[in-house]
Amino acid sequence: MTHVSHETEKKLAHFASLLTCWNEKINLVSPKDIAHLRQRHIEDSLQLVPHIAAGARITDLGSGGGFPGLIVAIATDNPVTLIESDQRKCAFLREAARECGARVTVLAKRIEQADVEPADIVTARALAPLPQLLDWARPLLKEEGYCLFLKGRKASDELTSARSDWHMTYETLPSRTDPDGALLRISDFRRV
């Protein structure tokens, strides 16, 4: 389990309570995941925190139920822009951010329509194959920025596919929560 301050732990517990309540009305996570919310979603998101410098501006793609973007905002106090096209999920994200004191901006837009200041870091989890994530991330990222993508068992295949269209520097780190998963740190990427 990731070590966080007592105050952050209280905020994460409140977030989990809010998500559980809202999940009865809108599908933020699979109902079967509610019992394992801390391990399956919150801890998975928290593994990004050691890779994020204090003050770094973050943009999270397809934020959904707040993973990983809102969790990172709660744990780091960094400014995070959450991009989510579903208005109902945006309402949840705004409410949860307000109640947890997270520094977030919620954009109710499709990723390709988002007009945001380029970020230091772009994050995503369970959203799309890597080649698509890179297409979306490039215009939203500072030239010297990098991406942190949580991927499942197909991470290696997705990297192989992406390398046919992209030059990139990357590091594959083992997931701390999923034995088949990986955390991809990608920088210096451009189309071939």
C-alpha positions in Angstrom: 0.0 0.0 0.0 1.3 3.5 -0.9 2.3 5.6 2.0 0.4 8.9 2.1 -0.1 11.5 4.8 -3.0 11.1 7.2 -4.7 14.2 5.6 -4.4 12.7 2.1 -5.6 9.3 3.4 -8.8 11.1 4.8 -9.3 12.8 1.4 -8.9 9.5 -0.5 -11.4 7.8 1.9 -13.9 10.6 1.3 -13.3 10.3 -2.5 -14.0 6.5 -2.3 -17.2 7.2 -0.4 -18.3 9.8 -3.0 -17.5 7.5 -5.8 -19.4 4.6 -4.2 -22.5 6.8 -3.8 -22.4 8.3 -7.3 -21.7 4.9 -8.9 -25.2 3.8 -8.0 -26.5 6.5 -10.4 -23.8 6.6 -13.1 -21.3 4.0 -14.1 -17.9 5.3 -12.9 -16.4 1.8 -12.2 -17.7 -1.7 -12.6 -20.0 -2.5 -9.6 -17.8 -5.6 -8.9 -14.8 -3.3 -8.4 -16.4 -1.3 -5.6 -15.3 -3.9 -3.0 -11.7 -3.6 -4.2 -11.8 0.2 -5.0 -8.7 1.0 -3.0 -6.4 -1.7 -4.5 -7.9 -1.8 -8.0 -8.2 1.9 -8.8 -6.8 4.2 -6.1 -3.5 2.3 -5.4 -3.1 1.8 -9.2 -3.4 5.6 -9.7 -1.1 6.4 -6.7 1.8 4.5 -8.3 2.3 7.5 -10.6 3.0 9.9 -7.7 6.8 9.1 -7.4 7.2 10.0 -11.1 5.7 13.5 -10.7 7.7 16.5 -9.6 6.2 19.1 -7.3 4.4 21.8 -9.2 4.3 19.9 -12.5 1.2 20.7 -14.6 -0.7 17.5 -15.5 -3.3 16.8 -18.1 -5.3 13.5 -17.6 -7.0 12.0 -20.7 -10.4 10.3 -20.4 -10.6 11.0 -16.6 -13.9 9.0 -16.1 -14.1 8.2 -12.4 -11.0 10.2 -11.6 -8.3 7.6 -12.3 -5.5 8.5 -12.3 -5.9 12.3 -12.6 -8.1 13.2 -9.6 -6.2 10.7 -7.4 -2.9 12.3 -8.4 -4.3 15.8 -7.7 -5.4 14.7 -4.2 -2.1 13.1 -3.4 0.3 15.7 -4.8 -1.6 19.1 -4.8 -0.3 19.6 -8.3 -2.6 21.4 -10.8 -4.4 18.8 -12.9 -6.6 19.3 -16.0 -9.1 16.4 -16.3 -10.5 15.9 -19.8 -13.7 13.9 -19.9 -16.5 14.0 -22.6 -19.3 12.5 -20.5 -21.1 15.3 -18.8 -22.4 13.1 -15.9 -18.8 12.0 -15.1 -17.7 15.6 -15.3 -20.3 16.5 -12.7 -18.9 13.8 -10.4 -15.3 15.0 -11.0 -16.2 18.6 -10.1 -18.0 17.6 -7.0 -15.3 15.1 -5.8 -12.6 17.7 -6.5 -14.4 20.4 -4.6 -15.1 18.1 -1.6 -11.6 16.7 -1.5 -9.9 20.1 -2.1 -8.1 19.0 -5.2 -6.6 21.6 -7.6 -8.3 20.5 -10.8 -9.9 22.0 -13.9 -12.5 19.7 -15.5 -13.0 20.1 -19.3 -16.2 18.5 -20.6 -14.8 17.9 -24.1 -13.5 15.2 -26.3 -9.8 15.0 -26.1 -9.2 16.1 -29.7 -11.2 19.2 -29.1 -9.5 20.2 -25.8 -7.7 23.5 -26.0 -5.4 23.5 -23.0 -2.0 25.0 -22.0 0.6 22.4 -22.8 1.3 20.2 -19.7 4.5 18.9 -18.2 2.9 15.5 -17.9 0.0 13.7 -19.7 -1.6 10.7 -17.9 -4.1 8.1 -18.9 -5.4 4.8 -17.6 -7.6 2.2 -19.3 -8.5 4.5 -22.2 -7.1 3.5 -25.6 -4.2 1.7 -27.3 -0.8 3.4 -27.1 -0.7 4.7 -30.7 -4.0 6.5 -30.1 -2.8 7.9 -26.7 0.3 9.3 -28.3 -1.8 11.0 -31.1 -3.9 12.6 -28.4 -1.1 13.5 -26.0 1.4 15.1 -28.4 -0.4 18.5 -28.9 -1.3 18.7 -25.2 2.3 18.2 -24.0 5.3 20.6 -23.6 8.2 19.6 -25.9 10.2 18.5 -22.9 7.3 16.8 -21.2 6.5 13.2 -20.8 3.6 10.8 -20.5 2.7 8.3 -17.8 0.3 5.7 -19.0 -1.0 2.8 -17.0 -1.3 -0.2 -19.3 -2.5 -3.8 -18.9 -1.1 -7.1 -20.2 -0.9 -5.8 -23.8 1.6 -3.1 -23.0 4.5 -4.8 -24.8 2.4 -5.4 -27.9 1.2 -1.7 -27.8 4.8 -0.5 -27.6 5.7 -2.6 -30.6 2.8 -1.2 -32.6 3.5 2.4 -31.6 7.2 2.2 -32.5 6.2 1.6 -36.2 4.8 5.1 -36.3 6.6 6.9 -33.5 10.2 7.6 -32.5 10.2 7.7 -28.7 12.2 7.3 -25.5 10.4 5.0 -23.1 10.7 3.1 -19.9 8.5 0.2 -18.9 8.1 -0.1 -15.2 6.2 -3.1 -13.6 2.8 -2.2 -12.1 2.7 -2.4 -8.4 -1.0 -3.4 -8.5 -1.3 -5.7 -11.5 1.2 -8.5 -12.2 0.4 -8.3 -15.9 0.4 -4.5 -16.1 3.0 -1.8 -16.6 3.5 1.9 -16.2 4.9 3.4 -19.4 7.0 6.6 -19.1 7.3 8.0 -22.6 9.2 11.1 -23.7 10.8 12.7 -26.8 8.2 11.2 -29.0 7.4 12.3 -32.6 5.9 10.7 -35.7 8.3 8.7 -37.9 
